[in-house]
Amino acid sequence: MSSSPDLQSSSSAAHEAANPSYRPYHPRWYRKPYPILWWLEKLAYKKFMLRELTSLAVAYAAVLLMVQISALSRGAAAYERFETVLRSPLALLFHTIVLLLLLFHSITWLNLAPKALVVRLGRRRIPNRAVLAGHYFGWLAATVLLFFFLVGS
Amino acid sequence: MSESITLQILRYRPEDEEEPVWQSFEIPRRDEWMVLDGLNYIKDQLDGSLSYRWSCRMGVCGSCGMVVNGEPVLTCTTYLGDLPPGPVRIEPLNGFPVIRDLVGDIEDFISKLQSVKPWIIRDEDKPLSEGEYLQTPEELADYMQYSMCINCMLCYSACPIYALEPDFIGPAAIALAQRYNLDSRDQGAEERMDILSQHAGMWACTFVGECSEVCPKNVDPAGAIQRYKVTTTAEWFKSLLMPWGKR
């Protein structure tokens, strides 16, 4: 079944005249604008944003460590000043919040690790749970080691 | 039996509307009906102009993906009875320009899929007389999960990166590239790497992870992308330490 080209074009021309916004054979697509606050739409997106934002706490902790090393290198008086600042109630409160954010970052990070890592033992693939357990064990071991290093000294 | 349910459908008729509008339809509530059955009821009984894609009705063809109550789902595998009470809101997939009603333009996905060369690439095909390329069950298991993709594009709809950066190659295409990279018969990983290591490739992914959550076939595209990142980084380090070695 083929219609005459003349008939087709004249009918589409008439249609176009009646509906100026309609372009025959060339659909007028609608592209939905993506809201800037898209991450508020779903709990999973909010969690993702929180995970990303806690990277700031990681960056802060790294800078703090560098400041600490710098204070240490400048002598006992400088280090004492550094410690005095950290002992203030405001600093304690702030660093408690930073610690919580770091814990959230670390836990969510470690939980994602098995998705990215495929570990093999010979031809056998290590199950995800074992990969995850390995990460947590490494974290625990590092924490215990640091604890003994700091408290034992 | 006279119970009814309201489907609110985001309609877009380009000849009449500048932008999509919601339209409500009352349909009978039947527990055995999928959302797609509800749409088919509307099309058959209430408004024949409603446009949407569907084909197999058994979660295989990947045509009937839509956003139902805010979640990208296959409408042929989503029971109306499983949805919370109240009107059911049905929209076209996010991230794709809407052609009409619930039909999106998927050309972008198709061209991206082709760009990652989702087929087996061989440096040299062995002669037919030598028989098949054999594979062990372990080698099959390496890529099996990624081969389950039905190109339904729910992962694209769930991915905020794809909506914000339309150049992003996207979850399913990268997962399918990985499907062939991990296939022991394939030798095209380097060719695919040229495409996937670009900014719009795997590195655009920030691991939101929703693509894997909505995947009806448990392909885990987010995992595929992160694995790809790890492999690429390892390869890069190797080439840095041993520049004389094979890439």
Boltz contact constraints between the chains, C-beta under 6 A:
constraints:
  - contact:
      token1: [A, 19]
      token2: [B, 15]
      max_distance: 6.0
  - contact:
      token1: [A, 22]
      token2: [B, 15]
      max_distance: 6.0
  - contact:
      token1: [A, 27]
      token2: [B, 14]
      max_distance: 6.0
  - contact:
      token1: [A, 27]
      token2: [B, 99]
      max_distance: 6.0
  - contact:
      token1: [A, 28]
      token2: [B, 14]
      max_distance: 6.0
  - contact:
      token1: [A, 29]
      token2: [B, 97]
      max_distance: 6.0
  - contact:
      token1: [A, 29]
      token2: [B, 99]
      max_distance: 6.0
  - contact:
      token1: [A, 29]
      token2: [B, 105]
      max_distance: 6.0
  - contact:
      token1: [A, 30]
      token2: [B, 12]
      max_distance: 6.0
  - contact:
      token1: [A, 30]
      token2: [B, 19]
      max_distance: 6.0
  - contact:
      token1: [A, 30]
      token2: [B, 98]
      max_distance: 6.0
  - contact:
      token1: [A, 31]
      token2: [B, 97]
      max_distance: 6.0
  - contact:
      token1: [A, 34]
      token2: [B, 163]
      max_distance: 6.0
  - contact:
      token1: [A, 38]
      token2: [B, 160]
      max_distance: 6.0
  - contact:
      token1: [A, 44]
      token2: [B, 210]
      max_distance: 6.0
  - contact:
      token1: [A, 48]
      token2: [B, 208]
      max_distance: 6.0
  - contact:
      token1: [A, 115]
      token2: [B, 223]
      max_distance: 6.0
  - contact:
      token1: [A, 115]
      token2: [B, 226]
      max_distance: 6.0
  - contact:
      token1: [A, 116]
      token2: [B, 226]
      max_distance: 6.0
  - contact:
      token1: [A, 116]
      token2: [B, 227]
      max_distance: 6.0
  - contact:
      token1: [A, 116]
      token2: [B, 230]
      max_distance: 6.0
  - contact:
      token1: [A, 123]
      token2: [B, 138]
      max_distance: 6.0
